[in-house]
Amino acid sequence: MNRTRTATTWASLAGVCLLAGCAIAVPGREPPKVSVYQNEKFQAEETYSRLFDASLEDTCEAARRALLSQGYLINPGKVGAVSGTKRFQPEGEVHVEINFNIVCVPDGRNAQLATAFVSAQQDRYAIKKSANSTSIGVSAIGSISVPMSASQDSMVKVASETIPAGEFYDRFFALMHRMLSEQTGEGTGASTAAVMKQR
């Protein structure tokens, strides 16, 4: 009798929750996972861009110099875009690669300003060892494959993610501002400091 009541209760709760659009935890089952896209809040205060009091060319050049000053290898690109790559080895068999992508867009009246959109991706690699096999010729039966102790190492990507907006980009934009000040002179640099803001 108790089992029947319990089953009826769970069925009623499931029906109500289904109509309400909610999810309930069923004993013995894992709770439903939240999809990654649901964490995308599109909040205006957490963006990957800054507005600079400079032309498109000067803004992109400041981004290029900022990456170069930190040891990034600049990849060939088109006008209005800069990309760079830097590799790290935090552990013996772990390698990390950061890829920066900057797009500069003209902004303001007569395109006197420019917005820099920046996104960085972090890829993580691990060393994968695979054993080698060697063929040995035997006159009576042809050749046979015998596994040897030697191994071949190869890098395998194990994780990849876009670095979230925050202090990482704030430091990069601050360095861009400094490079822009050096490019355009002290007076313009002071103006840039007043205008540069998060969009």
C-alpha positions in Angstrom: 0.0 0.0 0.0 2.8 2.4 0.9 4.6 1.7 -2.3 1.5 2.5 -4.3 1.1 5.8 -2.4 4.7 6.7 -3.0 4.5 6.0 -6.7 1.3 8.1 -6.9 2.9 11.0 -5.0 6.0 11.0 -7.3 3.8 10.8 -10.4 1.7 13.8 -9.2 4.8 15.9 -8.4 6.3 15.0 -11.8 3.1 16.1 -13.5 2.9 19.4 -11.6 6.5 20.1 -12.2 6.2 19.3 -15.9 3.4 21.8 -16.3 5.4 24.4 -14.3 8.5 23.8 -16.4 10.8 22.9 -13.5 13.0 19.9 -12.8 13.0 17.7 -9.8 15.7 15.4 -8.5 14.6 11.7 -8.7 16.3 9.4 -6.1 19.0 7.3 -7.7 19.4 9.7 -10.7 21.8 12.6 -11.2 20.3 16.1 -11.3 20.0 17.6 -14.7 23.1 19.5 -15.9 22.9 23.2 -16.8 23.8 23.8 -20.4 26.9 26.1 -21.0 24.9 28.6 -22.9 22.7 29.3 -19.9 25.7 30.9 -18.2 25.9 33.5 -21.0 24.2 36.5 -19.3 25.2 39.1 -21.9 25.8 41.7 -19.2 26.8 45.2 -20.4 29.4 45.6 -17.6 31.2 42.4 -18.6 32.4 43.0 -22.2 35.4 42.1 -24.2 35.8 45.7 -25.6 37.1 49.1 -24.9 36.7 52.5 -26.6 39.9 54.4 -27.4 40.4 58.0 -28.4 42.5 57.1 -31.4 42.1 56.0 -35.0 41.5 52.4 -36.1 45.1 52.1 -37.3 46.6 53.5 -34.1 44.4 51.3 -31.9 45.3 48.1 -33.7 49.0 49.1 -33.7 48.8 49.6 -29.9 47.3 46.1 -29.6 50.1 44.6 -31.8 52.8 46.3 -29.7 51.2 45.2 -26.5 51.3 41.6 -27.6 54.8 41.9 -28.9 56.0 43.4 -25.7 54.8 40.3 -23.8 56.4 37.7 -26.1 53.5 36.9 -28.3 54.2 35.7 -31.8 52.1 37.8 -34.2 50.2 36.0 -36.9 49.7 37.5 -40.4 46.3 39.2 -40.5 44.2 41.7 -42.3 43.8 45.5 -41.7 41.8 46.1 -38.5 42.6 42.8 -37.0 45.6 41.5 -34.9 46.2 38.0 -33.6 49.0 36.5 -31.5 50.1 33.3 -29.9 52.1 32.5 -26.8 53.1 29.0 -25.4 53.7 28.0 -21.8 54.8 24.9 -20.0 53.4 25.1 -16.4 54.3 21.4 -15.8 56.6 18.8 -17.2 54.1 17.1 -19.5 51.5 19.9 -19.8 51.6 22.7 -22.4 49.3 25.7 -22.6 48.8 28.0 -25.6 47.0 31.3 -25.5 45.6 32.8 -28.7 44.7 36.5 -28.8 42.3 37.9 -31.3 41.8 41.6 -31.6 39.4 43.4 -34.0 39.5 47.2 -34.3 36.3 48.9 -35.4 36.0 52.7 -36.2 33.6 54.5 -33.9 32.4 58.0 -33.2 31.8 60.9 -35.6 34.1 60.8 -38.6 35.7 57.6 -37.2 37.9 59.6 -34.8 37.5 56.9 -32.2 38.0 53.1 -32.3 36.7 50.2 -30.3 38.9 47.2 -29.7 37.2 43.9 -29.3 39.5 41.3 -27.7 39.0 37.6 -27.1 41.7 35.2 -25.8 41.4 31.4 -26.0 43.4 29.0 -23.8 44.3 25.6 -25.2 45.7 22.9 -22.9 47.9 20.0 -24.3 49.2 16.9 -22.7 51.9 14.5 -23.9 50.5 11.1 -25.0 52.9 8.2 -25.2 52.4 5.5 -27.8 54.4 2.3 -28.0 56.3 1.5 -31.3 56.2 -1.9 -32.9 59.0 -3.2 -35.1 58.7 -5.7 -38.0 61.3 -8.5 -37.8 61.9 -10.6 -40.9 61.9 -14.4 -40.4 62.7 -16.4 -43.5 60.3 -19.3 -42.8 57.1 -17.3 -42.1 57.8 -13.9 -43.5 57.7 -10.9 -41.1 56.1 -10.5 -37.7 55.4 -7.4 -35.7 57.1 -7.4 -32.2 56.3 -4.6 -29.7 59.5 -2.8 -28.5 60.1 -0.8 -25.4 60.6 2.4 -27.3 57.7 5.0 -27.3 56.8 8.0 -29.4 55.5 11.2 -27.7 52.8 13.4 -29.2 50.9 16.4 -28.0 47.2 16.0 -27.6 44.7 18.8 -26.9 42.8 18.0 -23.8 41.0 21.2 -23.0 40.1 24.5 -24.7 38.2 27.6 -23.4 37.7 31.3 -23.9 39.3 33.2 -21.1 36.3 35.0 -19.3 36.1 38.8 -19.2 37.7 40.3 -16.1 41.2 41.3 -14.8 43.0 39.5 -17.6 41.6 41.8 -20.2 41.8 44.8 -18.0 45.6 44.4 -17.8 45.8 44.0 -21.5 43.7 47.1 -22.2 45.8 49.1 -19.7 49.0 48.0 -21.6 47.3 49.0 -24.9 46.6 52.4 -23.4 50.3 52.8 -22.5 51.4 51.8 -25.9 49.0 54.2 -27.5 50.3 57.0 -25.3 53.9 56.3 -26.4 52.8 56.2 -30.1 50.8 59.4 -30.2 52.6 61.5 -27.7 52.0 62.7 -24.2 49.2 65.1 -24.9 47.1 62.7 -26.8 47.9 60.0 -24.3 46.3 62.1 -21.5 43.2 62.6 -23.7 43.1 58.8 -24.2 43.1 58.2 -20.5 40.0 60.3 -20.1 38.1 58.8 -22.9 39.0 55.1 -22.6 36.2 53.3 -21.0 34.5 49.9 -20.9 31.6 49.5 -23.3 
